[in-house]
Structure formats: C-alpha cells, structure tokens
Amino acid sequence: MAELIVALDVADLEAAKRLLDQLRPVVCNFKVGSQLFTAAGPQAVREVHARGGRVFLDLKFHDIPNTVEQAAAAAARLGVWMLNVHACGGLEMMRRAAQGARRASEAPPVVLGVTALTSADEATLQQVGVREPPQAYTLRLARLARQAGMDGVVCSVHEVASVKEVCGPDFLTVVPGVRPREVSGDDQARTGGLREAVQTGADYVVVGRPILLSPDPAAAARTTVEALEALRSRLGR
C-alpha cells in the first residue's frame, strides 16, 4: 500500500496551519509529534481534523501501564487515527495501551509499537545495553507488540519484510526516515528510499523534512504521492 503520511515537524501552530493549508489538497494523513504537540497541544490535532485530515499522534508513550492506558484513551477521545507507544515498555504496557484506546472510542485508532528508532544504529543500541543488531531487536519487539494486541509497528524500511514474515502480512508497518531526496544535516541512521519502502511492503511511509524544507511543500508532496503510485503500479503492490 505504502501510503504517505506527512510529518508536521514544525515549531508552532501557525506554521502548522500554513502547511496544512498548502498540503491538505494533496495529502490526507499528517503526523503530529512531540515538538508540535508540546507547543500547541490538542489544538494541533483539531486543526488537521478541521481540514478533513487524519492524525497520526506520534508521542511514543512510555510509562507505567496505567498511565499509558489513560494517555491512549485520551488520544482516542481526541479522534486521532493512529497513535504509538514504545514497544520496549513491555507486554503489559502495550496491552493496556491497546485496551485503553479501544474502550475510549467507538472508532478506535490504530495502535502501534515503536521498535528501534531510525536514528539508532548498532552502536547507539549498545550504549543502552541492547546487544542485538537493530534488525534482531526490531523483530523481537515486533513479536511482543503482536502478542500484546498492537495493530502494527513503527520500524525502519530495512525491517519491513522481516516483520511481515514474522508477524503476518496484515500486521501494519509504518516507516519513518523515508528519503525521496537527500536532506542536509540528516540525523537519521537507518533510512531508505520510496522504492525500497514499496518493494518491502511498507503500509505507510512518513516523510518530513524533504517536504517541509522544500521551497514548494505542496509540489514536493504531490511528487512523492505520484512516485508512490507509480511504484505501486510498477511493482504490483
């Protein structure tokens, strides 16, 4: 499927509104992450909804199970389409997150487990005591997320095929760090291109800076959507 999600990684609500007005005619799915949500709170979600868009609330909840359950429920009541929690928080925390989101809404959001961040290479994982390479660590967390009742995971493009093989084709994969073009000062360690995302079977790709930093964000988004559609057609996805 490889559908586009545009990351609204901007500093304030006014910048987000300007981008939404440009991008909403082209795309429907938007990621609201920690930066914008800290600056603007739930109003950032409401601005996307007011324009007919869907929100992936990317706050990566990670706390005691009860706190995460209540946070997921609050997100569901906001009407978000998708939310995530850190899979390394464990089985019970993820289970409670899924339960909280599903009890709070008649149209519950997609709930995802975040595996290894795309900024984390093997050296980074070793610094925090993870002795596995990123792919093995991701697969271990993906299995745990599936056991906990998650709908899917956030992972790098390099792990999509393995996650699908281990957890099943219907287990969603959301892939950040997708780069239609080079980005200066990039801090992502495990990135990939659109072709790789489509080839491996990613369900959603998150693109931020290549669109946000473009002189014409709407044109950049349109080019990305068209490239995804062409790749899906060519590769039979």
FIZADO-562890 format. One record per residue: x, y, z of N, C-alpha, C in turn; residue number from 1. Coordinates in nm, 3 decimals, decimal comma. Layout:
REM FIZADO-562890
<<X; Y; Z>; <X; Y; Z>; <X; Y; Z>; NUM> ...
This chain:
REM FIZADO-562890
<<0,084; -0,120; 0,000>; <0,000; 0,000; 0,000>; <0,087; 0,125; 0,000>; 1> <<0,181; 0,137; 0,095>; <0,277; 0,247; 0,100>; <0,212; 0,384; 0,082>; 2> <<0,121; 0,417; 0,171>; <0,051; 0,546; 0,166>; <0,133; 0,650; 0,241>; 3> <<0,126; 0,775; 0,196>; <0,207; 0,882; 0,251>; <0,146; 0,943; 0,376>; 4> <<0,231; 0,965; 0,477>; <0,200; 1,047; 0,595>; <0,302; 1,160; 0,597>; 5> <<0,256; 1,284; 0,603>; <0,347; 1,398; 0,611>; <0,366; 1,437; 0,757>; 6> <<0,490; 1,447; 0,799>; <0,522; 1,484; 0,936>; <0,517; 1,636; 0,952>; 7> <<0,429; 1,683; 1,040>; <0,420; 1,827; 1,069>; <0,520; 1,863; 1,179>; 8> <<0,646; 1,846; 1,149>; <0,751; 1,872; 1,247>; <0,791; 2,019; 1,241>; 9> <<0,704; 2,103; 1,297>; <0,725; 2,247; 1,296>; <0,712; 2,300; 1,439>; 10> <<0,753; 2,426; 1,458>; <0,770; 2,478; 1,594>; <0,643; 2,530; 1,659>; 11> <<0,543; 2,566; 1,580>; <0,426; 2,628; 1,641>; <0,302; 2,604; 1,556>; 12> <<0,188; 2,640; 1,612>; <0,060; 2,613; 1,547>; <0,042; 2,693; 1,419>; 13> <<0,088; 2,817; 1,417>; <0,071; 2,899; 1,297>; <0,147; 2,839; 1,179>; 14> <<0,268; 2,790; 1,204>; <0,343; 2,726; 1,097>; <0,271; 2,600; 1,050>; 15> <<0,215; 2,525; 1,143>; <0,141; 2,404; 1,107>; <0,019; 2,438; 1,023>; 16> <<-0,052; 2,542; 1,059>; <-0,173; 2,581; 0,984>; <-0,138; 2,624; 0,842>; 17> <<-0,028; 2,696; 0,828>; <0,013; 2,737; 0,693>; <0,045; 2,616; 0,607>; 18> <<0,116; 2,519; 0,666>; <0,149; 2,398; 0,592>; <0,025; 2,317; 0,558>; 19> <<-0,065; 2,305; 0,654>; <-0,188; 2,230; 0,630>; <-0,268; 2,291; 0,515>; 20> <<-0,275; 2,422; 0,511>; <-0,349; 2,487; 0,403>; <-0,287; 2,459; 0,267>; 21> <<-0,154; 2,444; 0,264>; <-0,087; 2,411; 0,138>; <-0,098; 2,262; 0,104>; 22> <<-0,087; 2,177; 0,206>; <-0,072; 2,034; 0,182>; <-0,201; 1,956; 0,178>; 23> <<-0,304; 2,004; 0,248>; <-0,426; 1,924; 0,260>; <-0,491; 1,891; 0,125>; 24> <<-0,485; 1,979; 0,024>; <-0,542; 1,938; -0,104>; <-0,469; 1,820; -0,169>; 25> <<-0,346; 1,792; -0,121>; <-0,264; 1,688; -0,183>; <-0,264; 1,560; -0,101>; 26> <<-0,256; 1,573; 0,031>; <-0,248; 1,456; 0,119>; <-0,352; 1,465; 0,230>; 27> <<-0,380; 1,349; 0,290>; <-0,482; 1,341; 0,395>; <-0,422; 1,310; 0,532>; 28> <<-0,308; 1,242; 0,534>; <-0,252; 1,189; 0,659>; <-0,138; 1,277; 0,708>; 29> <<-0,145; 1,315; 0,836>; <-0,043; 1,402; 0,894>; <0,002; 1,348; 1,029>; 30> <<0,132; 1,355; 1,051>; <0,188; 1,316; 1,181>; <0,205; 1,439; 1,269>; 31> <<0,147; 1,434; 1,388>; <0,169; 1,537; 1,489>; <0,259; 1,475; 1,596>; 32> <<0,380; 1,527; 1,608>; <0,477; 1,470; 1,700>; <0,499; 1,556; 1,823>; 33> <<0,606; 1,522; 1,895>; <0,632; 1,585; 2,025>; <0,653; 1,735; 2,015>; 34> <<0,724; 1,781; 1,912>; <0,753; 1,924; 1,902>; <0,625; 2,006; 1,889>; 35> <<0,543; 1,971; 1,792>; <0,421; 2,049; 1,769>; <0,321; 2,030; 1,882>; 36> <<0,307; 1,906; 1,931>; <0,208; 1,883; 2,036>; <0,248; 1,954; 2,166>; 37> <<0,377; 1,962; 2,195>; <0,422; 2,035; 2,314>; <0,395; 2,184; 2,299>; 38> <<0,412; 2,236; 2,178>; <0,389; 2,378; 2,155>; <0,241; 2,415; 2,149>; 39> <<0,159; 2,328; 2,091>; <0,021; 2,367; 2,061>; <-0,084; 2,280; 2,127>; 40> <<-0,045; 2,162; 2,177>; <-0,139; 2,074; 2,243>; <-0,244; 2,016; 2,148>; 41> <<-0,360; 1,976; 2,204>; <-0,463; 1,913; 2,122>; <-0,515; 1,999; 2,007>; 42> <<-0,493; 2,130; 2,014>; <-0,540; 2,215; 1,905>; <-0,474; 2,178; 1,773>; 43> <<-0,351; 2,127; 1,779>; <-0,283; 2,084; 1,657>; <-0,361; 1,971; 1,590>; 44> <<-0,413; 1,881; 1,669>; <-0,494; 1,771; 1,617>; <-0,623; 1,827; 1,557>; 45> <<-0,684; 1,920; 1,627>; <-0,811; 1,977; 1,581>; <-0,796; 2,052; 1,449>; 46> <<-0,681; 2,116; 1,430>; <-0,658; 2,188; 1,304>; <-0,652; 2,092; 1,186>; 47> <<-0,591; 1,976; 1,206>; <-0,588; 1,875; 1,099>; <-0,729; 1,826; 1,072>; 48> <<-0,802; 1,796; 1,180>; <-0,940; 1,746; 1,163>; <-1,029; 1,849; 1,096>; 49> <<-1,009; 1,976; 1,128>; <-1,092; 2,082; 1,070>; <-1,077; 2,090; 0,919>; 50> <<-0,965; 2,041; 0,868>; <-0,939; 2,041; 0,725>; <-0,967; 1,905; 0,661>; 51> <<-1,028; 1,816; 0,738>; <-1,064; 1,686; 0,684>; <-0,951; 1,586; 0,679>; 52> <<-0,844; 1,612; 0,755>; <-0,729; 1,522; 0,755>; <-0,733; 1,422; 0,870>; 53> <<-0,641; 1,327; 0,865>; <-0,627; 1,226; 0,969>; <-0,494; 1,248; 1,043>; 54> <<-0,494; 1,217; 1,173>; <-0,377; 1,243; 1,257>; <-0,314; 1,114; 1,307>; 55> <<-0,186; 1,101; 1,279>; <-0,101; 1,003; 1,346>; <-0,036; 1,077; 1,462>; 56> <<-0,080; 1,048; 1,585>; <-0,026; 1,114; 1,704>; <0,099; 1,039; 1,748>; 57> <<0,213; 1,098; 1,718>; <0,343; 1,033; 1,737>; <0,409; 1,083; 1,866>; 58> <<0,354; 1,040; 1,980>; <0,408; 1,082; 2,109>; <0,485; 0,971; 2,179>; 59> <<0,484; 0,851; 2,123>; <0,566; 0,740; 2,174>; <0,552; 0,723; 2,325>; 60> <<0,429; 0,702; 2,371>; <0,405; 0,688; 2,514>; <0,493; 0,577; 2,573>; 61> <<0,551; 0,604; 2,689>; <0,636; 0,507; 2,759>; <0,634; 0,542; 2,907>; 62> <<0,554; 0,467; 2,984>; <0,537; 0,496; 3,126>; <0,482; 0,370; 3,191>; 63> <<0,438; 0,381; 3,315>; <0,377; 0,265; 3,378>; <0,248; 0,230; 3,303>; 64> <<0,205; 0,103; 3,305>; <0,092; 0,062; 3,223>; <-0,034; 0,146; 3,243>; 65> <<-0,069; 0,180; 3,367>; <-0,191; 0,256; 3,389>; <-0,185; 0,393; 3,325>; 66> <<-0,071; 0,460; 3,338>; <-0,056; 0,593; 3,278>; <-0,067; 0,587; 3,127>; 67> <<-0,003; 0,487; 3,066>; <-0,009; 0,474; 2,921>; <-0,150; 0,439; 2,875>; 68> <<-0,219; 0,356; 2,950>; <-0,358; 0,323; 2,917>; <-0,444; 0,449; 2,914>; 69> <<-0,428; 0,534; 3,015>; <-0,508; 0,656; 3,020>; <-0,469; 0,755; 2,911>; 70> <<-0,340; 0,762; 2,879>; <-0,295; 0,850; 2,772>; <-0,349; 0,804; 2,637>; 71> <<-0,347; 0,674; 2,613>; <-0,400; 0,620; 2,488>; <-0,551; 0,646; 2,479>; 72> <<-0,620; 0,634; 2,591>; <-0,764; 0,662; 2,591>; <-0,791; 0,809; 2,560>; 73> <<-0,710; 0,897; 2,618>; <-0,727; 1,041; 2,591>; <-0,702; 1,072; 2,444>; 74> <<-0,602; 1,007; 2,385>; <-0,574; 1,026; 2,243>; <-0,690; 0,977; 2,157>; 75> <<-0,746; 0,863; 2,195>; <-0,861; 0,809; 2,121>; <-0,979; 0,904; 2,127>; 76> <<-1,001; 0,965; 2,244>; <-1,113; 1,060; 2,256>; <-1,089; 1,186; 2,174>; 77> <<-0,963; 1,217; 2,145>; <-0,933; 1,329; 2,056>; <-0,969; 1,297; 1,911>; 78> <<-0,991; 1,170; 1,883>; <-1,027; 1,130; 1,748>; <-0,909; 1,105; 1,656>; 79> <<-0,791; 1,076; 1,714>; <-0,676; 1,051; 1,628>; <-0,696; 0,919; 1,552>; 80> <<-0,637; 0,912; 1,438>; <-0,645; 0,793; 1,352>; <-0,545; 0,687; 1,394>; 81> <<-0,431; 0,731; 1,445>; <-0,321; 0,640; 1,475>; <-0,240; 0,697; 1,591>; 82> <<-0,191; 0,611; 1,680>; <-0,104; 0,655; 1,789>; <0,001; 0,547; 1,814>; 83> <<0,103; 0,583; 1,891>; <0,208; 0,483; 1,918>; <0,258; 0,488; 2,061>; 84> <<0,319; 0,376; 2,100>; <0,383; 0,361; 2,231>; <0,517; 0,292; 2,207>; 85> <<0,611; 0,312; 2,298>; <0,739; 0,243; 2,287>; <0,722; 0,095; 2,321>; 86> <<0,755; 0,009; 2,226>; <0,741; -0,135; 2,249>; <0,833; -0,184; 2,360>; 87> <<0,943; -0,113; 2,385>; <1,035; -0,156; 2,491>; <0,975; -0,133; 2,629>; 88> <<0,856; -0,070; 2,635>; <0,786; -0,058; 2,763>; <0,728; -0,190; 2,812>; 89> <<0,724; -0,288; 2,723>; <0,686; -0,423; 2,767>; <0,546; -0,465; 2,729>; 90> <<0,520; -0,592; 2,749>; <0,395; -0,655; 2,707>; <0,274; -0,593; 2,776>; 91> <<0,277; -0,579; 2,907>; <0,161; -0,529; 2,979>; <0,132; -0,384; 2,943>; 92> <<0,236; -0,304; 2,931>; <0,214; -0,164; 2,895>; <0,148; -0,153; 2,758>; 93> <<0,195; -0,231; 2,661>; <0,134; -0,227; 2,528>; <-0,008; -0,280; 2,529>; 94> <<-0,031; -0,386; 2,603>; <-0,166; -0,442; 2,612>; <-0,263; -0,340; 2,669>; 95> <<-0,220; -0,271; 2,774>; <-0,307; -0,172; 2,836>; <-0,330; -0,052; 2,743>; 96> <<-0,230; -0,016; 2,665>; <-0,248; 0,093; 2,569>; <-0,355; 0,058; 2,467>; 97> <<-0,347; -0,063; 2,413>; <-0,446; -0,107; 2,315>; <-0,585; -0,111; 2,376>; 98> <<-0,595; -0,161; 2,497>; <-0,724; -0,169; 2,565>; <-0,781; -0,030; 2,591>; 99> <<-0,696; 0,061; 2,639>; <-0,743; 0,196; 2,668>; <-0,795; 0,267; 2,545>; 100> <<-0,722; 0,255; 2,434>; <-0,764; 0,321; 2,310>; <-0,895; 0,263; 2,260>; 101> <<-0,911; 0,132; 2,269>; <-1,029; 0,067; 2,212>; <-1,153; 0,087; 2,298>; 102> <<-1,136; 0,102; 2,427>; <-1,251; 0,126; 2,514>; <-1,301; 0,269; 2,506>; 103> <<-1,212; 0,361; 2,467>; <-1,245; 0,503; 2,474>; <-1,318; 0,555; 2,352>; 104> <<-1,322; 0,477; 2,244>; <-1,380; 0,528; 2,121>; <-1,455; 0,419; 2,046>; 105> <<-1,567; 0,458; 1,987>; <-1,641; 0,365; 1,902>; <-1,568; 0,339; 1,771>; 106> <<-1,479; 0,430; 1,733>; <-1,395; 0,412; 1,615>; <-1,249; 0,422; 1,662>; 107> <<-1,199; 0,317; 1,727>; <-1,068; 0,325; 1,792>; <-0,955; 0,345; 1,693>; 108> <<-0,849; 0,412; 1,738>; <-0,735; 0,436; 1,650>; <-0,652; 0,311; 1,629>; 109> <<-0,570; 0,316; 1,527>; <-0,464; 0,216; 1,507>; <-0,360; 0,239; 1,617>; 110> <<-0,319; 0,132; 1,685>; <-0,221; 0,144; 1,792>; <-0,095; 0,069; 1,752>; 111> <<0,018; 0,139; 1,754>; <0,145; 0,087; 1,705>; <0,248; 0,079; 1,816>; 112> <<0,336; -0,019; 1,805>; <0,452; -0,027; 1,893>; <0,575; 0,026; 1,820>; 113> <<0,647; 0,117; 1,882>; <0,770; 0,171; 1,823>; <0,884; 0,075; 1,856>; 114> <<0,955; 0,030; 1,754>; <1,066; -0,062; 1,774>; <1,195; 0,019; 1,788>; 115> <<1,296; -0,010; 1,710>; <1,421; 0,067; 1,717>; <1,406; 0,195; 1,636>; 116> <<1,438; 0,309; 1,697>; <1,428; 0,436; 1,627>; <1,520; 0,437; 1,505>; 117> <<1,477; 0,507; 1,401>; <1,560; 0,509; 1,280>; <1,689; 0,588; 1,299>; 118> <<1,699; 0,662; 1,409>; <1,825; 0,731; 1,441>; <1,923; 0,641; 1,514>; 119> <<1,878; 0,521; 1,553>; <1,960; 0,431; 1,636>; <2,029; 0,326; 1,550>; 120> <<2,162; 0,330; 1,548>; <2,238; 0,223; 1,485>; <2,284; 0,125; 1,592>; 121> <<2,366; 0,028; 1,553>; <2,407; -0,074; 1,649>; <2,483; -0,015; 1,767>; 122> <<2,568; 0,084; 1,741>; <2,645; 0,147; 1,849>; <2,553; 0,216; 1,948>; 123> <<2,450; 0,283; 1,898>; <2,354; 0,351; 1,986>; <2,282; 0,251; 2,075>; 124> <<2,238; 0,140; 2,017>; <2,170; 0,038; 2,097>; <2,261; -0,020; 2,203>; 125> <<2,387; -0,039; 2,170>; <2,482; -0,093; 2,268>; <2,501; 0,002; 2,386>; 126> <<2,492; 0,132; 2,361>; <2,507; 0,230; 2,469>; <2,401; 0,213; 2,577>; 127> <<2,285; 0,160; 2,539>; <2,176; 0,141; 2,636>; <2,156; -0,007; 2,669>; 128> <<2,257; -0,086; 2,644>; <2,255; -0,225; 2,688>; <2,191; -0,325; 2,595>; 129> <<2,157; -0,283; 2,472>; <2,099; -0,377; 2,375>; <2,213; -0,434; 2,293>; 130> <<2,237; -0,564; 2,306>; <2,349; -0,629; 2,239>; <2,313; -0,687; 2,103>; 131> <<2,188; -0,678; 2,065>; <2,146; -0,728; 1,935>; <2,165; -0,620; 1,828>; 132> <<2,184; -0,660; 1,704>; <2,179; -0,562; 1,595>; <2,037; -0,509; 1,580>; 133> <<2,019; -0,393; 1,516>; <1,887; -0,332; 1,506>; <1,779; -0,423; 1,451>; 134> <<1,811; -0,504; 1,350>; <1,706; -0,588; 1,291>; <1,656; -0,693; 1,389>; 135> <<1,749; -0,758; 1,461>; <1,706; -0,859; 1,558>; <1,626; -0,797; 1,671>; 136> <<1,668; -0,680; 1,716>; <1,598; -0,609; 1,824>; <1,457; -0,570; 1,777>; 137> <<1,448; -0,519; 1,655>; <1,318; -0,481; 1,599>; <1,224; -0,600; 1,592>; 138> <<1,273; -0,713; 1,544>; <1,187; -0,831; 1,531>; <1,141; -0,882; 1,666>; 139> <<1,228; -0,876; 1,764>; <1,188; -0,920; 1,899>; <1,076; -0,831; 1,951>; 140> <<1,089; -0,700; 1,934>; <0,985; -0,609; 1,980>; <0,858; -0,622; 1,898>; 141> <<0,871; -0,649; 1,769>; <0,752; -0,667; 1,684>; <0,671; -0,788; 1,729>; 142> <<0,740; -0,897; 1,759>; <0,669; -1,016; 1,809>; <0,595; -0,984; 1,939>; 143> <<0,660; -0,909; 2,026>; <0,599; -0,872; 2,153>; <0,478; -0,781; 2,130>; 144> <<0,491; -0,688; 2,037>; <0,380; -0,598; 2,005>; <0,260; -0,676; 1,952>; 145> <<0,286; -0,771; 1,866>; <0,177; -0,853; 1,813>; <0,111; -0,933; 1,925>; 146> <<0,190; -0,987; 2,015>; <0,136; -1,062; 2,129>; <0,049; -0,974; 2,217>; 147> <<0,087; -0,846; 2,227>; <0,014; -0,752; 2,313>; <-0,114; -0,700; 2,249>; 148> <<-0,137; -0,732; 2,122>; <-0,258; -0,684; 2,055>; <-0,242; -0,555; 1,980>; 149> <<-0,117; -0,515; 1,955>; <-0,093; -0,397; 1,872>; <-0,140; -0,425; 1,728>; 150> <<-0,172; -0,318; 1,657>; <-0,211; -0,331; 1,517>; <-0,091; -0,337; 1,423>; 151> <<0,024; -0,296; 1,473>; <0,143; -0,295; 1,390>; <0,257; -0,229; 1,464>; 152> <<0,363; -0,196; 1,389>; <0,481; -0,135; 1,450>; <0,533; -0,021; 1,363>; 153> <<0,612; 0,063; 1,427>; <0,695; 0,159; 1,356>; <0,834; 0,099; 1,346>; 154> <<0,887; 0,089; 1,227>; <1,019; 0,029; 1,208>; <1,087; 0,095; 1,089>; 155> <<1,215; 0,068; 1,069>; <1,283; 0,122; 0,953>; <1,248; 0,040; 0,830>; 156> <<1,275; 0,096; 0,714>; <1,246; 0,027; 0,589>; <1,321; -0,105; 0,579>; 157> <<1,435; -0,115; 0,649>; <1,518; -0,235; 0,640>; <1,457; -0,355; 0,711>; 158> <<1,359; -0,334; 0,798>; <1,299; -0,444; 0,873>; <1,159; -0,481; 0,828>; 159> <<1,103; -0,407; 0,734>; <0,963; -0,429; 0,696>; <0,937; -0,573; 0,652>; 160> <<1,016; -0,622; 0,559>; <0,993; -0,755; 0,504>; <1,001; -0,861; 0,614>; 161> <<1,097; -0,848; 0,704>; <1,112; -0,946; 0,812>; <0,996; -0,939; 0,910>; 162> <<0,950; -0,817; 0,940>; <0,834; -0,802; 1,030>; <0,711; -0,866; 0,968>; 163> <<0,689; -0,843; 0,839>; <0,574; -0,903; 0,770>; <0,584; -1,056; 0,772>; 164> <<0,703; -1,106; 0,753>; <0,722; -1,252; 0,751>; <0,694; -1,313; 0,887>; 165> <<0,739; -1,246; 0,993>; <0,726; -1,300; 1,129>; <0,587; -1,277; 1,186>; 166> <<0,529; -1,159; 1,161>; <0,403; -1,120; 1,226>; <0,281; -1,128; 1,135>; 167> <<0,301; -1,153; 1,008>; <0,190; -1,168; 0,917>; <0,171; -1,047; 0,828>; 168> <<0,114; -1,067; 0,708>; <0,101; -0,957; 0,612>; <0,005; -0,847; 0,655>; 169> <<-0,089; -0,878; 0,745>; <-0,185; -0,777; 0,790>; <-0,135; -0,693; 0,907>; 170> <<-0,019; -0,728; 0,961>; <0,041; -0,652; 1,070>; <0,105; -0,528; 1,009>; 171> <<0,055; -0,411; 1,046>; <0,094; -0,288; 0,979>; <0,238; -0,248; 1,008>; 172> <<0,301; -0,191; 0,906>; <0,435; -0,134; 0,923>; <0,432; 0,012; 0,879>; 173> <<0,471; 0,099; 0,970>; <0,480; 0,242; 0,943>; <0,629; 0,278; 0,945>; 174> <<0,675; 0,337; 0,836>; <0,818; 0,355; 0,816>; <0,855; 0,504; 0,813>; 175> <<0,922; 0,553; 0,917>; <0,975; 0,690; 0,913>; <1,112; 0,691; 0,844>; 176> <<1,167; 0,809; 0,829>; <1,300; 0,818; 0,773>; <1,306; 0,783; 0,626>; 177> <<1,195; 0,797; 0,554>; <1,197; 0,771; 0,409>; <1,243; 0,898; 0,339>; 178> <<1,338; 0,884; 0,250>; <1,402; 0,999; 0,188>; <1,386; 0,998; 0,037>; 179> <<1,285; 1,070; -0,016>; <1,276; 1,083; -0,161>; <1,398; 1,154; -0,220>; 180> <<1,465; 1,236; -0,137>; <1,586; 1,305; -0,181>; <1,673; 1,329; -0,059>; 181> <<1,799; 1,370; -0,081>; <1,892; 1,393; 0,028>; <1,848; 1,512; 0,113>; 182> <<1,877; 1,503; 0,244>; <1,847; 1,611; 0,336>; <1,975; 1,649; 0,410>; 183> <<2,012; 1,776; 0,403>; <2,135; 1,819; 0,468>; <2,119; 1,814; 0,620>; 184> <<2,226; 1,776; 0,690>; <2,221; 1,769; 0,835>; <2,133; 1,659; 0,888>; 185> <<2,113; 1,554; 0,809>; <2,022; 1,446; 0,848>; <2,079; 1,368; 0,966>; 186> <<1,996; 1,344; 1,070>; <2,040; 1,268; 1,186>; <1,983; 1,127; 1,187>; 187> <<1,921; 1,086; 1,077>; <1,865; 0,953; 1,067>; <1,975; 0,857; 1,021>; 188> <<1,988; 0,744; 1,093>; <2,094; 0,649; 1,060>; <2,046; 0,537; 0,970>; 189> <<1,917; 0,500; 0,982>; <1,866; 0,382; 0,911>; <1,749; 0,425; 0,824>; 190> <<1,782; 0,487; 0,711>; <1,680; 0,540; 0,621>; <1,671; 0,456; 0,495>; 191> <<1,577; 0,492; 0,409>; <1,563; 0,424; 0,282>; <1,481; 0,509; 0,189>; 192> <<1,474; 0,466; 0,063>; <1,400; 0,541; -0,035>; <1,261; 0,488; -0,058>; 193> <<1,186; 0,559; -0,143>; <1,048; 0,519; -0,170>; <1,041; 0,381; -0,235>; 194> <<1,131; 0,354; -0,330>; <1,129; 0,224; -0,397>; <1,146; 0,111; -0,297>; 195> <<1,241; 0,125; -0,206>; <1,265; 0,020; -0,107>; <1,142; 0,002; -0,018>; 196> <<1,078; 0,111; 0,020>; <0,959; 0,102; 0,105>; <0,848; 0,026; 0,035>; 197> <<0,825; 0,054; -0,092>; <0,720; -0,014; -0,166>; <0,757; -0,160; -0,190>; 198> <<0,881; -0,184; -0,227>; <0,925; -0,321; -0,255>; <0,911; -0,411; -0,134>; 199> <<0,942; -0,359; -0,016>; <0,940; -0,441; 0,104>; <0,801; -0,459; 0,162>; 200> <<0,702; -0,381; 0,112>; <0,565; -0,398; 0,158>; <0,522; -0,306; 0,269>; 201> <<0,592; -0,192; 0,288>; <0,552; -0,096; 0,391>; <0,409; -0,049; 0,366>; 202> <<0,333; -0,034; 0,474>; <0,195; 0,013; 0,462>; <0,187; 0,165; 0,457>; 203> <<0,270; 0,232; 0,535>; <0,272; 0,378; 0,537>; <0,416; 0,426; 0,544>; 204> <<0,444; 0,534; 0,475>; <0,576; 0,597; 0,483>; <0,558; 0,738; 0,536>; 205> <<0,645; 0,775; 0,628>; <0,640; 0,909; 0,689>; <0,752; 0,992; 0,629>; 206> <<0,715; 1,103; 0,569>; <0,813; 1,193; 0,509>; <0,796; 1,330; 0,574>; 207> <<0,906; 1,385; 0,622>; <0,902; 1,515; 0,688>; <0,986; 1,618; 0,615>; 208> <<1,113; 1,623; 0,650>; <1,199; 1,730; 0,601>; <1,208; 1,743; 0,448>; 209> <<1,211; 1,635; 0,371>; <1,216; 1,654; 0,225>; <1,096; 1,732; 0,171>; 210> <<0,983; 1,727; 0,241>; <0,867; 1,806; 0,202>; <0,867; 1,942; 0,271>; 211> <<0,890; 1,942; 0,401>; <0,882; 2,067; 0,478>; <0,988; 2,168; 0,437>; 212> <<1,106; 2,119; 0,399>; <1,215; 2,209; 0,363>; <1,214; 2,248; 0,216>; 213> <<1,119; 2,195; 0,142>; <1,110; 2,229; 0,000>; <1,061; 2,373; -0,018>; 214> <<1,107; 2,444; -0,120>; <1,053; 2,577; -0,149>; <0,903; 2,574; -0,177>; 215> <<0,855; 2,457; -0,224>; <0,713; 2,440; -0,254>; <0,668; 2,308; -0,193>; 216> <<0,628; 2,308; -0,065>; <0,592; 2,183; 0,001>; <0,480; 2,105; -0,068>; 217> <<0,381; 2,176; -0,123>; <0,271; 2,108; -0,191>; <0,320; 2,034; -0,314>; 218> <<0,408; 2,097; -0,390>; <0,464; 2,031; -0,509>; <0,548; 1,911; -0,470>; 219> <<0,625; 1,924; -0,362>; <0,707; 1,812; -0,316>; <0,619; 1,697; -0,269>; 220> <<0,510; 1,729; -0,199>; <0,418; 1,624; -0,155>; <0,351; 1,557; -0,274>; 221> <<0,311; 1,636; -0,372>; <0,246; 1,581; -0,491>; <0,341; 1,489; -0,567>; 222> <<0,465; 1,530; -0,580>; <0,565; 1,447; -0,646>; <0,584; 1,315; -0,572>; 223> <<0,585; 1,320; -0,439>; <0,601; 1,199; -0,359>; <0,482; 1,105; -0,375>; 224> <<0,362; 1,161; -0,371>; <0,241; 1,079; -0,389>; <0,242; 1,014; -0,527>; 225> <<0,276; 1,091; -0,629>; <0,279; 1,037; -0,765>; <0,386; 0,928; -0,779>; 226> <<0,500; 0,948; -0,714>; <0,607; 0,847; -0,719>; <0,562; 0,718; -0,651>; 227> <<0,494; 0,731; -0,539>; <0,443; 0,611; -0,470>; <0,342; 0,537; -0,557>; 228> <<0,252; 0,612; -0,618>; <0,150; 0,549; -0,704>; <0,216; 0,477; -0,822>; 229> <<0,316; 0,539; -0,882>; <0,385; 0,477; -0,995>; <0,459; 0,352; -0,953>; 230> <<0,523; 0,356; -0,837>; <0,596; 0,240; -0,787>; <0,501; 0,125; -0,753>; 231> <<0,388; 0,158; -0,691>; <0,290; 0,054; -0,658>; <0,240; -0,015; -0,785>; 232> <<0,213; 0,066; -0,888>; <0,165; 0,010; -1,014>; <0,272; -0,076; -1,080>; 233> <<0,394; -0,027; -1,080>; <0,503; -0,099; -1,146>; <0,538; -0,227; -1,074>; 234> <<0,533; -0,224; -0,941>; <0,575; -0,339; -0,862>; <0,457; -0,429; -0,822>; 235> <<0,337; -0,388; -0,859>; <0,221; -0,470; -0,827>; <0,185; -0,473; -0,681>; 236> <<0,207; -0,362; -0,612>; <0,179; -0,354; -0,468>; <0,045; -0,284; -0,442>; 237> 
